[in-house]
Amino acid sequence: MGARKRVDGPGWPPPRGPRDPDTGRFLWPLHARPPSSFEHEWESDTVSAYVRLVDRVADDRSAQGVSVRALGAKTGVSIATITGIENGSWWPRWGTLAAIADGMGLTLAVRPDGDLLGAWEPAVIDIIRNRIARTRRLKFAAVADLIGVEPKTISGLHQTRSPSAATVLAVCAVLNLEVRPRSTHRLQSKGVSAAQHA
C-alpha cells in the first residue's frame, strides 16, 4: 500500500493531511481534507474515527464553557497539544487522547460495529487484543500488514505504555470495532468502575 512502516504507528500524515512542501503549511483544515488525499485503504476510516472522537470532546468542552487553558490545567496536557489534537495537526498518543477525554468527564469506549445492544467497554486495547486472539484467520502480522506497521506493534499493544492513536483507531477499523467517547457517569451507572477505565 506504500505506507512506511514505523514501530509505533502507521507512517501516515497527520489527520488533517500533509503539509505543502514549499510553504510548510497544512494543505487543509481537518474537516476539509479531500477523500483523494488518502493514500492508504484504512487511513480514511481511521481519520474519520479520529475526527468523531476529537469533535465530541471539543464540542463538550465548548458546551461546558471549558477553555483549552482550563482543560490543560486539569489534565496536565499542554495548551499546544490540546489545540494540535483538536486541529488534527499530528497523531497523538492514545493515552493523551484518553486523558483529554477524561478531563471532560468522558472515557473512550469500544463496542462491535452494528451491535446496538452490546455494552460499551472502556478497555479499548484489551478488547483489540481479545478480538485478534479470538479470530483465527486474523493474526497480528496480517493486521499489521493491513495498516502498515510492524507486527510487534500489534502484538505489543497491551505492553506499550501509550500507543499511537492512529494505530489504535486503525486496528479498530480493521476489526470492525467502533470507538466513541462515552460519559464516565453513564459507564459507572452500568457497573463499570472508574478504576476499570483509568
Steps between C-alpha positions, in 0.01 A plus 500: 500500500805728509475591869835530674530258791578644842526332835228703674246582232416523132715740302198706398484878492321673789119468507458831315736383226847588379674836492578692185864417419573860399334696779495242780137588570226241520310464174156477666321545831403172669138501377585599143747221416393357163446125457755495218776591749489162677776269378425192710180298498451519878617860537161654412311286756761575764487876441118492505506324838754752628286794384193356675695461825663842508183675381301348788760605756535850348120540481464400865783737596328786318152417635630491857691827453834334577796682345798318354707654781263364769493155338880504484525592868256222593669228290866605500495506119649815346284757324699448179438124513125537559472754219705281266283198579178694439643632170634160390856630473655167606409154623502514880573213733189305602567583864505873426170479313351298787627752759337789315172308470519412870551866583163565338327216692520263203668168447596346167294184466460232236233259383465282191368697203130447449449337840239749620427304817860424590660667797756775452830393655770748603789250473556574131846343467398183688197464271726530194737229626212269592332551162821412314559198725143371439517542124708210374522638148635835619852494639709786633714500184193521275353794692840672506540455126154647435579825681872522423669436835735235634329187643659566839306828513174305499614211719643747753200732522428394858867547596545840339441769755317720254478393136427743221133593466543428127596140578213444744237653269635324190490162673144574616406578139652171378323305776168677440498652848340836565669736749311791654535736792243401761395681814696364795183533706304277257770231514508506879122471519527178296743346749834608350714656768730795441797274576410275208537779246794685652 
